Amino acid sequence: MAPTLYIADDTCSRAAQLIANELDIEHQLVHFDVFGKSTSSGEDFASVNPLLYVPALKLDNETKDIISETIIICSYFADQKPEAGLIPAAGTLERVKYDQFLVQLATEIAQKHIPLMRKLMTPEGIEFHSNKLQKAYKLLDDRLAKTLYLFGDNLTVADAYVWGTFWNSRSGVDLSHLENLAAWKARLEARPAAIKTIKDEAEVVAVHKAQIAASS
């Protein structure tokens, strides 16, 4: 048996997929249709995560524990194979600072995109959130001026999370002037693990859509 990773297409769940693929961690994918609320496995996703958010990870242990939140799942995967260096060792000051960075990514990037994508903002709110995103991405662009990835020349969990929440085309935030960030994104998406992530996601989404069509 392998753990089950619940995903939705073009969401932050890609980050968890990417880390699992980078580490060759075997996992099963289940697609959650965020609009119709069905899953490709037929499960009631509310029983997996009552908040109906992806990703969620059901472990293959005796108690079938469930873990949610993208940065937590990514960190859990990375901690399974510490020798890969995708995250600092747990319990160290370096890890504390790294976790701080991940939380900042969640609050200053991922959560700033969502109200823009859902068209929930007043003109003033759009300007405020767009400016916040521009500032956050500029800080990343500056980091990438001297390194291939956010924490040096090797990919880590932070890179996966930024990639999984790279929603500027949907939120309407123009990042075309950030050349280091663009080069980083192209570099990441050329990795075999990223290519596999997109391919695997597309396949399970297609299967689920066929199931929905057949039952309608």
MDTraj code that builds the backbone (N, CA, C; nanometers):
import mdtraj as md
import numpy as np

residues = "MET ALA PRO THR LEU TYR ILE ALA ASP ASP THR CYS SER ARG ALA ALA GLN LEU ILE ALA ASN GLU LEU ASP ILE GLU HIS GLN LEU VAL HIS PHE ASP VAL PHE GLY LYS SER THR SER SER GLY GLU ASP PHE ALA SER VAL ASN PRO LEU LEU TYR VAL PRO ALA LEU LYS LEU ASP ASN GLU THR LYS ASP ILE ILE SER GLU THR ILE ILE ILE CYS SER TYR PHE ALA ASP GLN LYS PRO GLU ALA GLY LEU ILE PRO ALA ALA GLY THR LEU GLU ARG VAL LYS TYR ASP GLN PHE LEU VAL GLN LEU ALA THR GLU ILE ALA GLN LYS HIS ILE PRO LEU MET ARG LYS LEU MET THR PRO GLU GLY ILE GLU PHE HIS SER ASN LYS LEU GLN LYS ALA TYR LYS LEU LEU ASP ASP ARG LEU ALA LYS THR LEU TYR LEU PHE GLY ASP ASN LEU THR VAL ALA ASP ALA TYR VAL TRP GLY THR PHE TRP ASN SER ARG SER GLY VAL ASP LEU SER HIS LEU GLU ASN LEU ALA ALA TRP LYS ALA ARG LEU GLU ALA ARG PRO ALA ALA ILE LYS THR ILE LYS ASP GLU ALA GLU VAL VAL ALA VAL HIS LYS ALA GLN ILE ALA ALA SER SER".split()
xyz = np.array([
    [0.0834, -0.1196, 0.0000],
    [0.0000, 0.0000, 0.0000],
    [0.0872, 0.1252, 0.0000],
    [0.0319, 0.2323, -0.0554],
    [0.1014, 0.3603, -0.0591],
    [0.0076, 0.4671, -0.0053],
    [0.0617, 0.5776, 0.0454],
    [-0.0257, 0.6854, 0.0911],
    [-0.1078, 0.7415, -0.0246],
    [-0.2229, 0.7972, 0.0080],
    [-0.3114, 0.8546, -0.0925],
    [-0.3052, 1.0060, -0.0841],
    [-0.2748, 1.0688, -0.1969],
    [-0.2673, 1.2145, -0.2035],
    [-0.3884, 1.2661, -0.2799],
    [-0.4682, 1.3456, -0.2140],
    [-0.5876, 1.4041, -0.2752],
    [-0.5498, 1.5387, -0.3343],
    [-0.5825, 1.5555, -0.4628],
    [-0.5402, 1.6752, -0.5345],
    [-0.6581, 1.7353, -0.6111],
    [-0.6386, 1.8559, -0.6604],
    [-0.7289, 1.9174, -0.7573],
    [-0.6414, 1.9782, -0.8656],
    [-0.6953, 1.9938, -0.9847],
    [-0.6122, 2.0416, -1.0941],
    [-0.5764, 2.1892, -1.0778],
    [-0.4497, 2.2179, -1.1093],
    [-0.3941, 2.3530, -1.1066],
    [-0.4136, 2.4202, -0.9715],
    [-0.3791, 2.3492, -0.8658],
    [-0.3860, 2.4044, -0.7304],
    [-0.2528, 2.3811, -0.6598],
    [-0.2468, 2.4261, -0.5352],
    [-0.1246, 2.4105, -0.4578],
    [-0.0897, 2.2646, -0.4312],
    [-0.1820, 2.1732, -0.4596],
    [-0.1507, 2.0311, -0.4417],
    [-0.0367, 1.9865, -0.5332],
    [-0.0101, 2.0642, -0.6385],
    [0.1038, 2.0313, -0.7252],
    [0.2351, 2.0331, -0.6478],
    [0.2439, 2.1181, -0.5480],
    [0.3669, 2.1253, -0.4691],
    [0.3932, 1.9930, -0.3985],
    [0.2889, 1.9364, -0.3399],
    [0.3043, 1.8079, -0.2709],
    [0.3395, 1.6967, -0.3688],
    [0.2753, 1.6979, -0.4853],
    [0.3086, 1.5993, -0.5883],
    [0.4550, 1.6105, -0.6286],
    [0.4994, 1.7339, -0.6487],
    [0.6368, 1.7557, -0.6942],
    [0.7372, 1.7005, -0.5941],
    [0.7174, 1.7296, -0.4664],
    [0.8114, 1.6809, -0.3654],
    [0.8099, 1.5285, -0.3589],
    [0.6917, 1.4691, -0.3642],
    [0.6838, 1.3225, -0.3643],
    [0.7574, 1.2641, -0.4843],
    [0.7422, 1.3278, -0.5999],
    [0.8087, 1.2783, -0.7206],
    [0.9592, 1.3005, -0.7157],
    [1.0017, 1.4131, -0.6623],
    [1.1456, 1.4385, -0.6483],
    [1.2114, 1.3318, -0.5612],
    [1.1381, 1.2857, -0.4616],
    [1.1930, 1.1896, -0.3660],
    [1.1602, 1.0448, -0.4007],
    [1.0908, 1.0245, -0.5128],
    [1.0483, 0.8898, -0.5528],
    [0.9665, 0.8218, -0.4430],
    [0.8793, 0.8993, -0.3795],
    [0.7892, 0.8433, -0.2791],
    [0.6633, 0.7943, -0.3499],
    [0.6393, 0.6665, -0.3404],
    [0.5217, 0.6091, -0.4056],
    [0.3948, 0.6647, -0.3420],
    [0.2973, 0.7003, -0.4242],
    [0.1706, 0.7518, -0.3727],
    [0.0613, 0.7312, -0.4761],
    [-0.0614, 0.7215, -0.4281],
    [-0.1776, 0.7129, -0.5154],
    [-0.2432, 0.8505, -0.5226],
    [-0.2920, 0.8869, -0.6404],
    [-0.3594, 1.0150, -0.6573],
    [-0.5099, 0.9956, -0.6624],
    [-0.5807, 1.0814, -0.5927],
    [-0.7262, 1.0899, -0.6022],
    [-0.7600, 1.2341, -0.6355],
    [-0.8402, 1.2525, -0.7407],
    [-0.8781, 1.3881, -0.7809],
    [-1.0079, 1.4298, -0.7142],
    [-1.0081, 1.5517, -0.6615],
    [-1.1278, 1.6109, -0.6025],
    [-1.1777, 1.7206, -0.6952],
    [-1.3015, 1.7087, -0.7390],
    [-1.3649, 1.8114, -0.8222],
    [-1.4178, 1.9199, -0.7288],
    [-1.3517, 2.0340, -0.7263],
    [-1.3863, 2.1379, -0.6295],
    [-1.5227, 2.2003, -0.6572],
    [-1.5737, 2.1819, -0.7777],
    [-1.7043, 2.2387, -0.8114],
    [-1.8170, 2.1380, -0.7857],
    [-1.7996, 2.0164, -0.8354],
    [-1.9025, 1.9143, -0.8162],
    [-1.8906, 1.8384, -0.6857],
    [-1.7749, 1.8532, -0.6174],
    [-1.7484, 1.7928, -0.4859],
    [-1.7325, 1.6410, -0.4885],
    [-1.7159, 1.5813, -0.6055],
    [-1.6941, 1.4367, -0.6126],
    [-1.5449, 1.4067, -0.6182],
    [-1.5107, 1.2805, -0.5966],
    [-1.3720, 1.2370, -0.6071],
    [-1.3607, 1.1242, -0.7082],
    [-1.2427, 1.1067, -0.7628],
    [-1.2209, 1.0006, -0.8616],
    [-1.2276, 0.8627, -0.7981],
    [-1.2163, 0.8558, -0.6661],
    [-1.2235, 0.7274, -0.5951],
    [-1.3637, 0.6957, -0.5456],
    [-1.4540, 0.7933, -0.5558],
    [-1.5893, 0.7747, -0.5052],
    [-1.6056, 0.8079, -0.3580],
    [-1.4962, 0.8434, -0.2927],
    [-1.5031, 0.8792, -0.1509],
    [-1.5719, 1.0141, -0.1310],
    [-1.6264, 1.0327, -0.0125],
    [-1.6777, 1.1629, 0.0281],
    [-1.5597, 1.2426, 0.0816],
    [-1.5182, 1.3452, 0.0079],
    [-1.3974, 1.4173, 0.0475],
    [-1.4149, 1.4884, 0.1812],
    [-1.5379, 1.5210, 0.2176],
    [-1.5614, 1.5856, 0.3467],
    [-1.5181, 1.4969, 0.4628],
    [-1.5160, 1.3661, 0.4407],
    [-1.4700, 1.2745, 0.5453],
    [-1.3178, 1.2725, 0.5541],
    [-1.2530, 1.3204, 0.4489],
    [-1.1070, 1.3297, 0.4470],
    [-1.0632, 1.4635, 0.5045],
    [-1.1212, 1.5707, 0.4535],
    [-1.0940, 1.7055, 0.5039],
    [-1.2253, 1.7826, 0.5067],
    [-1.2830, 1.8031, 0.6236],
    [-1.4116, 1.8723, 0.6337],
    [-1.4111, 2.0127, 0.5746],
    [-1.2936, 2.0738, 0.5631],
    [-1.2844, 2.2068, 0.5035],
    [-1.2851, 2.2017, 0.3511],
    [-1.2746, 2.0809, 0.2957],
    [-1.2768, 2.0593, 0.1502],
    [-1.1609, 2.1281, 0.0788],
    [-1.0453, 2.1281, 0.1435],
    [-0.9253, 2.1847, 0.0826],
    [-0.8292, 2.0728, 0.0421],
    [-0.7646, 2.0923, -0.0716],
    [-0.6537, 2.0060, -0.1115],
    [-0.5238, 2.0853, -0.0936],
    [-0.4127, 2.0122, -0.0799],
    [-0.4015, 1.8672, -0.0754],
    [-0.4356, 1.8109, 0.0623],
    [-0.4633, 1.6831, 0.0619],
    [-0.4748, 1.6058, 0.1854],
    [-0.4016, 1.4749, 0.1611],
    [-0.3397, 1.4250, 0.2635],
    [-0.2615, 1.3020, 0.2514],
    [-0.3117, 1.2003, 0.3524],
    [-0.3602, 1.0872, 0.3025],
    [-0.4010, 0.9769, 0.3901],
    [-0.2861, 0.8768, 0.3956],
    [-0.2304, 0.8595, 0.5127],
    [-0.1168, 0.7700, 0.5281],
    [-0.1602, 0.6242, 0.5200],
    [-0.0643, 0.5396, 0.4896],
    [-0.0940, 0.3967, 0.4788],
    [-0.0585, 0.3241, 0.6084],
    [-0.0635, 0.3962, 0.7205],
    [-0.0376, 0.3319, 0.8491],
    [-0.1649, 0.2664, 0.9023],
    [-0.1549, 0.2038, 1.0165],
    [-0.2671, 0.1262, 1.0701],
    [-0.3898, 0.2129, 1.0972],
    [-0.3672, 0.3361, 1.1408],
    [-0.4791, 0.4243, 1.1764],
    [-0.5228, 0.5161, 1.0625],
    [-0.4568, 0.5045, 0.9464],
    [-0.4933, 0.5831, 0.8282],
    [-0.5013, 0.7327, 0.8609],
    [-0.3980, 0.7815, 0.9266],
    [-0.3949, 0.9230, 0.9637],
    [-0.3999, 1.0123, 0.8410],
    [-0.4610, 1.1285, 0.8575],
    [-0.4746, 1.2239, 0.7476],
    [-0.4015, 1.3530, 0.7830],
    [-0.3209, 1.3989, 0.6907],
    [-0.2469, 1.5239, 0.7059],
    [-0.2986, 1.6217, 0.6013],
    [-0.3156, 1.7467, 0.6411],
    [-0.3581, 1.8487, 0.5454],
    [-0.2622, 1.9673, 0.5506],
    [-0.2844, 2.0630, 0.4623],
    [-0.2048, 2.1849, 0.4444],
    [-0.0788, 2.1542, 0.3619],
    [-0.0631, 2.2318, 0.2571],
    [0.0425, 2.2061, 0.1587],
    [0.1815, 2.2023, 0.2192],
    [0.2171, 2.3058, 0.2954],
    [0.3542, 2.3103, 0.3464],
    [0.3790, 2.1996, 0.4489],
    [0.2747, 2.1558, 0.5171],
    [0.2908, 2.0469, 0.6137],
    [0.3144, 1.9146, 0.5410],
    [0.2367, 1.8895, 0.4366],
    [0.2533, 1.7656, 0.3600],
    [0.3893, 1.7629, 0.2911],
    [0.4273, 1.8742, 0.2298],
    [0.5583, 1.8809, 0.1633],
    [0.6709, 1.8571, 0.2633],
    [0.6604, 1.9193, 0.3798],
    [0.7630, 1.9029, 0.4826],
    [0.7669, 1.7590, 0.5332],
    [0.6500, 1.6987, 0.5473],
    [0.6433, 1.5584, 0.5908],
    [0.7150, 1.4682, 0.4910],
    [0.6858, 1.4860, 0.3634],
    [0.7538, 1.4064, 0.2610],
    [0.9054, 1.4264, 0.2693],
    [0.9476, 1.5522, 0.2776],
    [1.0908, 1.5828, 0.2786],
    [1.1599, 1.5228, 0.4005],
    [1.0904, 1.5194, 0.5128],
    [1.1486, 1.4622, 0.6345],
    [1.1642, 1.3107, 0.6265],
    [1.0908, 1.2467, 0.5349],
    [1.1035, 1.1012, 0.5202],
    [1.2377, 1.0630, 0.4593],
    [1.2959, 1.1550, 0.3821],
    [1.4252, 1.1281, 0.3186],
    [1.5167, 1.2488, 0.3394],
    [1.5619, 1.2691, 0.4636],
    [1.6421, 1.3877, 0.4953],
    [1.7718, 1.3970, 0.4171],
    [1.8222, 1.2816, 0.3736],
    [1.9482, 1.2823, 0.2989],
    [1.9372, 1.3562, 0.1662],
    [1.8150, 1.3761, 0.1173],
    [1.7951, 1.4472, -0.0093],
    [1.8128, 1.5977, 0.0059],
    [1.8052, 1.6478, 0.1280],
    [1.8299, 1.7896, 0.1522],
    [1.7218, 1.8830, 0.1024],
    [1.5982, 1.8358, 0.0958],
    [1.4898, 1.9219, 0.0476],
    [1.4332, 2.0119, 0.1557],
    [1.4773, 1.9914, 0.2800],
    [1.4352, 2.0757, 0.3918],
    [1.5385, 2.0589, 0.5028],
    [1.5652, 2.1646, 0.5812],
    [1.6598, 2.1500, 0.6921],
    [1.6100, 2.0496, 0.7961],
    [1.7021, 1.9997, 0.8743],
    [1.6684, 1.8992, 0.9754],
    [1.5734, 1.9559, 1.0800],
    [1.4755, 1.8758, 1.1181],
    [1.3789, 1.9174, 1.2199],
    [1.4496, 1.9446, 1.3520],
    [1.4013, 2.0459, 1.4237],
    [1.4572, 2.0781, 1.5545],
    [1.5740, 2.1732, 1.5528],
    [1.6182, 2.2138, 1.4345],
    [1.7305, 2.3064, 1.4240],
    [1.6804, 2.4491, 1.4037],
    [1.7654, 2.5460, 1.4368],
    [1.7306, 2.6860, 1.4134],
    [1.7130, 2.7115, 1.2642],
    [1.7932, 2.6437, 1.1835],
    [1.7798, 2.6573, 1.0384],
    [1.6401, 2.6158, 0.9929],
    [1.5870, 2.5105, 1.0538],
    [1.4528, 2.4649, 1.0176],
    [1.3476, 2.5662, 1.0633],
    [1.3654, 2.6228, 1.1797],
    [1.2712, 2.7240, 1.2284],
    [1.2647, 2.8413, 1.1311],
    [1.3797, 2.8884, 1.0874],
    [1.3829, 2.9998, 0.9927],
    [1.3244, 2.9589, 0.8581],
    [1.3468, 2.8351, 0.8199],
    [1.2914, 2.7850, 0.6938],
    [1.1395, 2.7774, 0.7017],
    [1.0880, 2.7261, 0.8128],
    [0.9430, 2.7187, 0.8311],
    [0.8813, 2.8581, 0.8322],
    [0.9518, 2.9524, 0.8905],
    [0.9064, 3.0915, 0.8893],
    [0.8909, 3.1407, 0.7460],
    [0.9871, 3.1079, 0.6618],
    [0.9824, 3.1475, 0.5211],
    [0.8625, 3.0837, 0.4518],
    [0.8362, 2.9566, 0.4802],
    [0.7224, 2.8878, 0.4188],
    [0.5901, 2.9521, 0.4590],
    [0.5771, 2.9883, 0.5856],
    [0.4538, 3.0531, 0.6309],
    [0.4373, 3.1886, 0.5630],
    [0.5462, 3.2607, 0.5465],
    [0.5392, 3.3895, 0.4769],
    [0.4952, 3.3708, 0.3318],
    [0.5408, 3.2641, 0.2686],
    [0.4954, 3.2352, 0.1325],
    [0.3450, 3.2104, 0.1309],
    [0.2964, 3.1398, 0.2316],
    [0.1533, 3.1090, 0.2378],
    [0.0696, 3.2347, 0.2561],
    [0.1152, 3.3231, 0.3442],
    [0.0350, 3.4420, 0.3737],
    [0.0524, 3.5523, 0.2706],
    [0.1736, 3.5696, 0.2201],
    [0.2013, 3.6832, 0.1321],
    [0.1880, 3.6520, -0.0161],
    [0.1799, 3.5240, -0.0513],
    [0.1609, 3.4883, -0.1925],
    [0.0322, 3.4086, -0.2109],
    [0.0265, 3.2886, -0.1583],
    [-0.0902, 3.2026, -0.1842],
    [-0.2211, 3.2701, -0.1443],
    [-0.2266, 3.3223, -0.0228],
    [-0.3519, 3.3798, 0.0255],
    [-0.3845, 3.5149, -0.0370],
    [-0.2860, 3.5802, -0.0947],
    [-0.3129, 3.7080, -0.1618],
    [-0.3707, 3.6852, -0.3013],
    [-0.3388, 3.5727, -0.3631],
    [-0.3931, 3.5420, -0.4960],
    [-0.5429, 3.5110, -0.4917],
    [-0.5855, 3.4393, -0.3888],
    [-0.7194, 3.3791, -0.3890],
    [-0.8333, 3.4787, -0.4059],
    [-0.8393, 3.5885, -0.3285],
    [-0.9514, 3.6819, -0.3500],
    [-0.9485, 3.7486, -0.4863],
    [-0.8296, 3.7624, -0.5446],
    [-0.8199, 3.8187, -0.6795],
    [-0.8741, 3.7205, -0.7820],
    [-0.8405, 3.5933, -0.7670],
    [-0.8877, 3.4919, -0.8609],
    [-1.0390, 3.4754, -0.8540],
    [-1.0937, 3.4918, -0.7358],
    [-1.2377, 3.4717, -0.7172],
    [-1.3198, 3.5991, -0.7386],
    [-1.2519, 3.7050, -0.7804],
    [-1.3199, 3.8316, -0.8116],
    [-1.4004, 3.8824, -0.6918],
    [-1.3383, 3.8790, -0.5757],
    [-1.4074, 3.9187, -0.4535],
    [-1.3708, 4.0596, -0.4074],
    [-1.2875, 4.1296, -0.4848],
    [-1.2278, 4.2521, -0.4356],
    [-1.2907, 4.3782, -0.4934],
    [-1.2898, 4.4841, -0.4129],
    [-1.3193, 4.6186, -0.4622],
    [-1.1976, 4.6668, -0.5400],
    [-1.2089, 4.7741, -0.6175],
    [-1.0905, 4.8272, -0.6873],
    [-0.9752, 4.8556, -0.5910],
    [-1.0069, 4.9058, -0.4727],
    [-0.9027, 4.9345, -0.3740],
    [-0.8388, 4.8048, -0.3245],
    [-0.9214, 4.7026, -0.3058],
    [-0.8693, 4.5736, -0.2619],
    [-0.7813, 4.5083, -0.3668],
    [-0.8211, 4.5212, -0.4924],
    [-0.7406, 4.4669, -0.6024],
    [-0.6033, 4.5319, -0.6038],
    [-0.6006, 4.6635, -0.5902],
    [-0.4729, 4.7353, -0.5904],
    [-0.3866, 4.6935, -0.4717],
    [-0.4484, 4.6817, -0.3555],
    [-0.3750, 4.6452, -0.2341],
    [-0.3127, 4.5063, -0.2473],
    [-0.3938, 4.4085, -0.2856],
    [-0.3439, 4.2715, -0.2969],
    [-0.2427, 4.2574, -0.4103],
    [-0.2662, 4.3258, -0.5205],
    [-0.1729, 4.3189, -0.6337],
    [-0.0377, 4.3768, -0.5950],
    [-0.0384, 4.4871, -0.5222],
    [0.0871, 4.5479, -0.4777],
    [0.1607, 4.4572, -0.3799],
    [0.0851, 4.3917, -0.2920],
    [0.1465, 4.2980, -0.1979],
    [0.2139, 4.1824, -0.2721],
    [0.1469, 4.1323, -0.3743],
    [0.2030, 4.0224, -0.4528],
    [0.3261, 4.0668, -0.5300],
    [0.3202, 4.1845, -0.5877],
    [0.4365, 4.2361, -0.6603],
    [0.5573, 4.2453, -0.5680],
    [0.5355, 4.2940, -0.4472],
    [0.6453, 4.3067, -0.3511],
    [0.6999, 4.1698, -0.3124],
    [0.6104, 4.0759, -0.2853],
    [0.6536, 3.9419, -0.2437],
    [0.7327, 3.8723, -0.3537],
    [0.6850, 3.8814, -0.4760],
    [0.7552, 3.8170, -0.5874],
    [0.8868, 3.8876, -0.6198],
    [0.8917, 4.0194, -0.5982],
    [1.0174, 4.0923, -0.6215],
    [1.1243, 4.0441, -0.5236],
    [1.0851, 4.0164, -0.4005],
    [1.1807, 3.9634, -0.3029],
    [1.2343, 3.8274, -0.3476],
    [1.1474, 3.7451, -0.4046],
    [1.1925, 3.6157, -0.4566],
    [1.2842, 3.6344, -0.5764],
    [1.2479, 3.7268, -0.6637],
    [1.3297, 3.7551, -0.7814],
    [1.4698, 3.7993, -0.7400],
    [1.4780, 3.8804, -0.6363],
    [1.6083, 3.9263, -0.5867],
    [1.6901, 3.8092, -0.5331],
    [1.6262, 3.7173, -0.4618],
    [1.6968, 3.5993, -0.4107],
    [1.7531, 3.5162, -0.5245],
    [1.6764, 3.5095, -0.6342],
    [1.7137, 3.4239, -0.7468],
    [1.8157, 3.4874, -0.8397],
    [1.8593, 3.6070, -0.8075],
    [1.9610, 3.6730, -0.8902],
    [2.0961, 3.6026, -0.8790],
    [2.1176, 3.5329, -0.7678],
    [2.2485, 3.4725, -0.7431],
    [2.2447, 3.3206, -0.7292],
    [2.1251, 3.2637, -0.7274],
    [2.1145, 3.1189, -0.7090],
    [2.0156, 3.0596, -0.8086],
    [2.0256, 2.9308, -0.8301],
    [1.9343, 2.8635, -0.9226],
    [1.7965, 2.8430, -0.8611],
    [1.7949, 2.8202, -0.7293],
    [1.6693, 2.7982, -0.6580],
    [1.6656, 2.8886, -0.5351],
    [1.5568, 2.8879, -0.4629],
    [1.5366, 2.9864, -0.3569],
    [1.6345, 2.9737, -0.2411],
    [1.6855, 2.8531, -0.2171],
    [1.7796, 2.8333, -0.1071],
    [1.9121, 2.7755, -0.1560],
    [1.9557, 2.8216, -0.2698],
    [2.0832, 2.7755, -0.3230],
    [2.0676, 2.7158, -0.4609],
    [2.1543, 2.6231, -0.4932],
    [2.1532, 2.5650, -0.6273],
    [2.0782, 2.4325, -0.6351],
    [2.0076, 2.3976, -0.5292],
    [1.9265, 2.2762, -0.5291],
    [1.7822, 2.3087, -0.4919],
    [1.6894, 2.2417, -0.5560],
    [1.5479, 2.2607, -0.5265],
    [1.5162, 2.2159, -0.3846],
    [1.4281, 2.2915, -0.3174],
    [1.3796, 2.2529, -0.1854],
    [1.2277, 2.2699, -0.1812],
    [1.1703, 2.2426, -0.0657],
    [1.0250, 2.2527, -0.0483],
    [0.9732, 2.3913, -0.0846],
    [1.0483, 2.4952, -0.0525],
    [1.0038, 2.6320, -0.0820],
    [0.9810, 2.6521, -0.2310],
    [1.0684, 2.5989, -0.3126],
    [1.0515, 2.6111, -0.4579],
    [0.9235, 2.5422, -0.5028],
    [0.8990, 2.4253, -0.4484],
    [0.7771, 2.3520, -0.4854],
    [0.6529, 2.4314, -0.4488],
    [0.6559, 2.4953, -0.3326],
    [0.5378, 2.5689, -0.2879],
    [0.5127, 2.6929, -0.3735],
    [0.6175, 2.7649, -0.4060],
    [0.5997, 2.8822, -0.4931],
    [0.5480, 2.8383, -0.6294],
    [0.6012, 2.7297, -0.6813],
    [0.5548, 2.6790, -0.8115],
    [0.4092, 2.6366, -0.8051],
    [0.3711, 2.5687, -0.6980],
    [0.2338, 2.5208, -0.6851],
    [0.1317, 2.6307, -0.6654],
    [0.1783, 2.7497, -0.6287],
    [0.0874, 2.8632, -0.6086],
    [0.1167, 2.9762, -0.7072],
    [0.1745, 2.9406, -0.8208],
    [0.2104, 3.0423, -0.9209],
    [0.0862, 3.0755, -1.0042],
    [-0.0024, 3.1543, -0.9459],
    [-0.1347, 3.1777, -1.0024],
    [-0.1506, 3.3172, -1.0616],
    [-0.0411, 3.3812, -1.0987],
    [-0.0504, 3.5206, -1.1429],
    [-0.1357, 3.5376, -1.2678],
    [-0.1362, 3.4386, -1.3571],
    [-0.2168, 3.4518, -1.4788],
    [-0.3655, 3.4511, -1.4465],
    [-0.4028, 3.3856, -1.3382],
    [-0.5439, 3.3804, -1.2977],
    [-0.5827, 3.4977, -1.2090],
    [-0.4873, 3.5520, -1.1365],
    [-0.5179, 3.6647, -1.0485],
    [-0.4953, 3.7990, -1.1164],
    [-0.4336, 3.7961, -1.2354],
    [-0.4145, 3.9194, -1.3105],
    [-0.2942, 4.0017, -1.2687],
    [-0.1982, 3.9402, -1.2009],
    [-0.0787, 4.0116, -1.1556],
    [0.0332, 3.9902, -1.2571],
    [0.0836, 4.0974, -1.3130],
    [0.1864, 4.0901, -1.4169],
    [0.3242, 4.0726, -1.3537],
    [0.3888, 3.9616, -1.3836],
    [0.5226, 3.9337, -1.3313],
    [0.6265, 3.9257, -1.4427],
    [0.5907, 3.9718, -1.5603],
    [0.6776, 3.9554, -1.6775],
    [0.8109, 4.0289, -1.6635],
    [0.8169, 4.1275, -1.5762],
    [0.9402, 4.2050, -1.5588],
    [1.0398, 4.1360, -1.4657],
    [0.9984, 4.0297, -1.4007],
    [1.0849, 3.9602, -1.3051],
    [1.1572, 3.8460, -1.3764],
    [1.2696, 3.8789, -1.4371],
    [1.3394, 3.7849, -1.5250],
    [1.4006, 3.6667, -1.4495],
    [1.4509, 3.6911, -1.3302],
    [1.5091, 3.5805, -1.2529],
    [1.4024, 3.4788, -1.2147],
    [1.2857, 3.5297, -1.1800],
    [1.1742, 3.4424, -1.1438],
    [1.1279, 3.3606, -1.2639],
    [1.1233, 3.4246, -1.3800],
    [1.0825, 3.3540, -1.5020],
    [1.1814, 3.2427, -1.5363],
    [1.3104, 3.2719, -1.5213],
    [1.4128, 3.1709, -1.5500],
    [1.4038, 3.0551, -1.4507],
    [1.3772, 3.0889, -1.3252],
    [1.3599, 2.9852, -1.2223],
    [1.2427, 2.8942, -1.2561],
    [1.1310, 2.9534, -1.2953],
    [1.0119, 2.8746, -1.3259],
    [1.0380, 2.7796, -1.4431],
    [1.1038, 2.8301, -1.5465],
    [1.1356, 2.7462, -1.6620],
    [1.2296, 2.6323, -1.6219],
    [1.3249, 2.6639, -1.5373],
    [1.4213, 2.5635, -1.4900],
    [1.3504, 2.4539, -1.4101],
    [1.2607, 2.4956, -1.3227],
    [1.1883, 2.3993, -1.2403],
    [1.0987, 2.3108, -1.3259],
    [1.0291, 2.3718, -1.4203],
    [0.9333, 2.2956, -1.5011],
    [1.0005, 2.2007, -1.5995],
    [1.1312, 2.2150, -1.6175],
    [1.2055, 2.1220, -1.7026],
    [1.2510, 1.9979, -1.6255],
    [1.2356, 2.0001, -1.4946],
    [1.2772, 1.8858, -1.4133],
    [1.1859, 1.7658, -1.4398],
    [1.2416, 1.6462, -1.4455],
    [1.1581, 1.5273, -1.4682],
    [1.0441, 1.5138, -1.3674],
    [1.0682, 1.5490, -1.2420],
    [0.9636, 1.5371, -1.1400],
    [0.8479, 1.6317, -1.1669],
    [0.8781, 1.7508, -1.2185],
    [0.7720, 1.8470, -1.2511],
    [0.6924, 1.7994, -1.3722],
    [0.7623, 1.7473, -1.4709],
    [0.6950, 1.6943, -1.5902],
    [0.6026, 1.5792, -1.5508],
    [0.6508, 1.4927, -1.4631],
    [0.5690, 1.3803, -1.4153],
    [0.4482, 1.4310, -1.3364],
    [0.4681, 1.5339, -1.2576],
    [0.3587, 1.5909, -1.1783],
    [0.2446, 1.6368, -1.2675],
    [0.2775, 1.7126, -1.3709],
    [0.1751, 1.7637, -1.4627],
    [0.1072, 1.6484, -1.5369],
    [0.1869, 1.5511, -1.5794],
    [0.1329, 1.4363, -1.6533],
    [0.0384, 1.3538, -1.5655],
    [0.0820, 1.3226, -1.4447],
    [-0.0004, 1.2412, -1.3547],
    [-0.1298, 1.3128, -1.3187],
    [-0.1194, 1.4429, -1.2951],
    [-0.2389, 1.5211, -1.2636],
    [-0.3372, 1.5173, -1.3797],
    [-0.2873, 1.5403, -1.5001],
    [-0.3743, 1.5413, -1.6180],
    [-0.4450, 1.4073, -1.6359],
    [-0.3740, 1.2994, -1.6092],
    [-0.4321, 1.1663, -1.6276],
    [-0.5450, 1.1394, -1.5289],
    [-0.5243, 1.1712, -1.4009],
    [-0.6291, 1.1428, -1.3023],
    [-0.7473, 1.2374, -1.3197],
    [-0.7216, 1.3600, -1.3648],
    [-0.8308, 1.4540, -1.3932],
    [-0.9145, 1.4026, -1.5096],
    [-0.8482, 1.3535, -1.6137],
    [-0.9196, 1.3015, -1.7307],
    [-1.0061, 1.1815, -1.6938],
    [-0.9527, 1.0928, -1.6120],
    [-1.0295, 0.9757, -1.5679],
    [-1.1526, 1.0196, -1.4897],
    [-1.1348, 1.1151, -1.4011],
    [-1.2470, 1.1617, -1.3190],
    [-1.3531, 1.2311, -1.4044],
    [-1.3097, 1.3128, -1.4996],
    [-1.4055, 1.3796, -1.5878],
    [-1.4860, 1.2778, -1.6683],
    [-1.4199, 1.1706, -1.7104],
    [-1.4902, 1.0647, -1.7838],
    [-1.5924, 0.9958, -1.6936],
    [-1.5570, 0.9755, -1.5683],
    [-1.6502, 0.9152, -1.4729],
    [-1.7733, 1.0039, -1.4547],
    [-1.7493, 1.1340, -1.4415],
    [-1.8592, 1.2290, -1.4220],
    [-1.9505, 1.2312, -1.5440],
    [-1.8883, 1.2325, -1.6628],
    [-1.9665, 1.2352, -1.7869],
    [-2.0510, 1.1088, -1.8018],
    [-1.9941, 0.9958, -1.7638],
    [-2.0653, 0.8683, -1.7779],
    [-2.1835, 0.8569, -1.6822],
    [-2.1750, 0.9267, -1.5706],
    [-2.2813, 0.9163, -1.4702],
    [-2.3885, 1.0240, -1.4850],
    [-2.3664, 1.1179, -1.5759],
    [-2.4629, 1.2283, -1.5910],
    [-2.5686, 1.1961, -1.6968],
])
top = md.Topology()
chain = top.add_chain()
for i, resn in enumerate(residues, 1):
    res = top.add_residue(resn, chain, resSeq=i)
    for name in ("N", "CA", "C"):
        top.add_atom(name, md.element.get_by_symbol(name[0]), res)
traj = md.Trajectory(xyz[None], top)
